[in-house]
Amino acid sequence: MAEAGGFDNLFRTAGQLGGTFSQVPGLGPLFTLLSNDQNFFQAVSGNLNPEQRWADQFQYVDGYIPNCPH
């Protein structure tokens, strides 16, 4: 989760810097989107792991032992 938060900070900062220094027309909305990122990577990081995504269904399988924590 800490790594995902780092990516959120990285993209937010890139959007802020790009919005300030960009001279390329048409990229304004992209930099606005990036600079408004609060927790995108943190929110989706659990959904990218199939074991976390399906943990609710797997918990009822006899003998199932999760490989990673929720």
Beta strands, then each sheet from edge to edge (+ up, - down):
end
